[in-house]
């Protein structure tokens, strides 16, 4: 697990920061990648992150292209289900790319937690298996 994309709608930004702070040991050494305003917010809370364009200015498209190039391992997108934004089509393309390219996608705290734990367990298993071979 090298690259985790994190995106959070405005009301979910404090939640993504809490999630990352509570799991620092899980994501040690992982590159966090975020769209503009999420990146700014997360960084303002002392968490290092790679900035992309704001979502509505092409950030969702940038992530979709990264997914297609297999540069993303996990996407955590804490969405506010009550929001319908003008760039909703870009969000839909990002979600579809996750499905098409088999990239794990979490849209809430609980699924993000399970997904990252599962990836850690999978990598540990693969490491042990390669040592046995």
C-alpha positions in Angstrom: 0.0 0.0 0.0 1.8 3.0 -1.3 -0.8 5.6 -2.4 -4.0 6.4 -0.7 -6.3 9.0 -2.2 -8.3 10.9 0.4 -11.3 13.1 -0.4 -13.9 14.6 1.9 -16.8 16.8 1.3 -16.8 19.9 3.6 -18.8 18.5 6.4 -16.6 15.3 6.4 -13.2 17.1 6.5 -12.9 16.9 10.3 -13.8 13.2 10.1 -11.1 12.4 7.6 -8.5 14.2 9.8 -9.7 12.3 12.9 -9.5 9.0 10.9 -5.9 9.7 9.8 -4.8 10.9 13.2 -6.3 7.8 14.9 -4.5 5.5 12.4 -1.1 7.0 12.0 0.7 3.7 12.6 -1.4 2.1 9.9 -0.5 4.6 7.2 3.1 5.3 8.2 5.1 5.6 5.0 2.1 5.8 2.8 1.7 8.7 0.3 -1.6 10.5 0.9 -3.0 12.2 -2.1 -5.9 14.7 -2.0 -7.9 17.1 -4.1 -7.4 20.8 -3.4 -9.6 21.8 -0.5 -9.3 18.4 1.2 -5.5 18.7 0.9 -5.5 22.2 2.3 -7.6 21.2 5.3 -5.7 18.0 6.1 -2.4 19.8 5.8 -3.6 22.6 8.1 -4.1 20.0 10.7 -0.5 18.9 10.5 -0.8 15.9 8.1 1.4 15.8 5.1 -0.4 15.3 1.8 0.2 15.6 -2.0 -2.0 18.3 -3.5 -4.0 17.8 -6.6 -6.4 20.4 -8.2 -9.7 21.1 -6.4 -12.3 18.5 -7.4 -14.5 20.8 -9.4 -11.4 22.2 -11.2 -10.2 18.8 -12.4 -9.0 17.0 -9.3 -11.5 14.2 -9.7 -10.3 13.7 -13.2 -6.7 13.7 -12.1 -7.5 10.9 -9.6 -9.4 9.0 -12.3 -6.4 9.1 -14.6 -4.1 8.0 -11.7 -6.4 5.0 -11.1 -6.2 4.1 -14.8 -2.4 4.2 -14.6 -2.5 1.9 -11.5 -1.0 4.7 -9.3 -3.6 4.4 -6.6 -4.0 1.6 -4.1 -7.0 2.8 -2.1 -9.6 5.6 -2.4 -11.2 7.0 0.8 -13.9 9.4 -0.2 -16.0 10.6 2.7 -19.1 11.9 0.9 -22.0 14.0 2.2 -24.9 12.1 0.6 -27.1 15.2 0.8 -24.9 17.1 -1.7 -25.4 17.1 -5.4 -22.7 19.2 -7.0 -22.3 20.5 -10.5 -19.3 18.3 -11.1 -21.2 15.2 -9.9 -20.4 13.6 -13.3 -16.6 13.8 -12.5 -17.3 12.1 -9.2 -19.3 9.3 -10.9 -16.4 8.7 -13.3 -14.0 8.4 -10.4 -16.2 5.9 -8.6 -16.7 3.9 -11.9 -12.9 3.9 -12.4 -12.5 2.3 -9.0 -14.9 -0.4 -10.0 -13.4 -0.9 -13.4 -9.8 -1.1 -12.2 -10.6 -3.0 -9.0 -9.4 -0.2 -6.7 -10.8 -0.5 -3.1 -13.2 2.4 -2.4 -14.5 3.4 1.0 -17.2 6.1 1.4 -17.5 6.0 5.2 -15.3 5.7 8.3 -16.1 2.1 9.0 -15.4 0.8 5.4 -12.2 2.8 5.3 -11.0 1.2 8.5 -11.8 -2.3 7.4 -10.3 -1.7 3.9 -6.9 -0.5 5.3 -6.8 -3.2 7.9 -7.5 -5.8 5.1 -4.8 -4.4 2.9 -2.2 -4.5 5.8 -3.2 -8.1 6.5 -3.0 -9.0 2.8 0.5 -7.5 2.4 1.7 -9.2 5.6 0.4 -12.6 4.2 2.0 -12.0 0.8 5.3 -11.1 2.5 5.3 -14.2 4.7 4.3 -16.4 1.8 7.2 -15.1 -0.4 9.6 -15.8 2.5 8.4 -19.4 2.7 8.8 -20.0 -1.1 
